[in-house]
């Protein structure tokens, strides 16, 4: 049984259990889609953390995931076409962050420039929405942009006050990665954009 089928069955059971018939028709589809996202995310989270723990990088990967997901929740960004592709990219991000952070040295100037670079990209392009998840209200766009800048400022301060280069790397690499996923590449290269950015 795949995740989509399981989600539909669970949504159907929720609909049947609602005596006031509040969950019917299109609402079942919405509930099923929400459940599919939750189950898919949980599976990815367990898989990534399980692999990281197996190679002794559980804490490092947990920090990298926390940074990336807190940024992604506000800034948005391009998504892979499949769940498998998304999982692979998350494993790549966590692996790169965990390994590179052990070797990369972050002096104060480099770190401040990196934080500034990410803040500029967020101000310019966040939030980045997609065809499947458009953000049409200006007020929501402004709120998400502000929140993205606040979240990045928080992580930037944590990186600046941390004495460990590895922690700085585990914070900054996911932040830089996320800021690059929101850039309007198609607009930059003269092609029609698939997502709305800026605003």
N, C-alpha and C positions, 0 to 999 in steps of 0.2 A: 504494500500500500504506500503510495507516495504522499507527500505533504499536502498537496492540493486536495486529494480525495479525503484524507483525514480531516482537513479543515472544513470541508463541505459537510461531512458527517457530523462533526461537532456542532457546526452552526445549525444544522437541521435539528439536532437534539435540543439546542437552546430554544429554537423556535417552537418546538413541540411543548417544551416545558413552560413556555410563557402563557399563562391562562388568559391574560388580557390581549393576546395576539399582537403584542407590540413589535415582535420580530417576525416579519413576514415578507415574502416577495423579494424586492430589491434589498431590503434590510438584511436578509439572509446572506446575500452575496457580499455585502459590506462586512458583516461579521466573519464570514468565511475568509475573506481577503485579509482582515486584521489578524485572525488566528494563524493564517498561513505565514504572515510576516513574523509573528511572535515565535512560532515553532521553528521557522527557518533560522531566525536570529539566535535562538537558544542552541540549536544544533551547531551553528558556526562557532558560537562562543565556547561551547564545551569541546568541540574538535580542536580549535586553536589553542585553548588553554591546556587541553590534554596533551597535545603535541609539544607545547612549550615546557610543560612540567616534566615530560619524559626526557627532555634534553637539558633539564636544569635551568630553564629560563622562565619559569612561571611568573615570578614577581615582575621581571622586566617586561614581559609581554602584557601582563595585566595593566601596568602603567601606560604602556604605549596604546593599548585599546581604550583605556579611560580617556586619554588625551584626544585620540582620534574621534571617538564617538561623541564626546562633548562638543568638539568643534563641528563635526558633521551635522549634528542635530540642529545647529543654528545657521551654518553657512551653506548647507546643502552640498551639491556636487554631482558630477556625472556618475552614473551607475553602470556596472557591467551588464551585459545582456542576459546573462544566466546566473543562477545561484552558485553554480560551480565556479564560474569565472570570478564572482565576488569573493567567494571563500579563498580561492587561490591568491587573489590580490591582497586580501587581509593577511593571509599567512606570509606573503612576500613582504608586506609592510612591517609586520611584527618581527619577522626574521631579520630584515635589513636593519630595523631600529635597534634590535637587541644586539646584533653583531657589531654594527658600525659604531654604536655608542660606547663600546668597550675600547675602541681605538682612536676615535676622533677627539681632539682636544679643543675645547671651547674657551678661548680667551675672551675677556670682557668686550672688546671691540667687535669681534666676530659674532658674539652672542647678541649684543645690542643691535647690530646691523641685521641679523637674522630675524629678530623680533620685529624690527621696524619694517623689513621686507614683507613679512607675513601680514602685518597690520595694514600696509598699503594695498596689498592684493585683496584683503578682505573688504576694505573700504571701497575699492574699485569694483569688485565683482560679486560680493556676497549680498543677498543669498542667491545661489544658483538653483533654479528650478528646472524641471524636466517636463516633457510632454505628458507623462503619466502623473506628474505631481506639480501642476502649475501653481504659482503663487500670484493671484490676480489682484489682491488688495494691497494698495500702497502702504497702508498702516501696518500690515503684517510684514511687508518687505522691510520697512524701516525698523520695526521691532527686532526682526531677525538679524539685520545688519548690526544694530546696536548690541544685541546679545552676543553676536559672533566676536565683535571687538572687545567686549567685556571678558568673554571666556579666554580669548587670546591674551589679553592683558594679564589675567589671573595666572595663566600658565607661564607667561613671560616672566612675571615677578618670581614665581616659584623657581624657574630655571636660573634666574639671576642670583637668587639668594642661596641656591644649592651649592655646596662645596664639591660635589661629585660630578665629574665630567660625564659619567655614564648616565646620571639622572638628567643632566642637561640635554644629552643626545636623545634620550627616550622621550623627552618632552618636545624638543624642537624638530626632530625628523618627522614625526606624525603631523605636526603643525604645518611644516613646509609642504609635505605631501598633500595634505588637505587643501591648502591654499592654491596649489597648482591644479587640483581637480575642479576648481570653480572658475578657472579662466575661460573666457569665451573664445576658444581656439578657432572655431569656424569664422567668427566675426573678425578675429585678428588676421586670418589669412584670406579674407575676402569672400568667404563662403557664407551661405545663409546659416544662421545659428539654430541649433535644435533646442536650445534652452534660453531662457530669459535671464539676463544678468544685468547687474548695475541697479540703478534706481535708488 
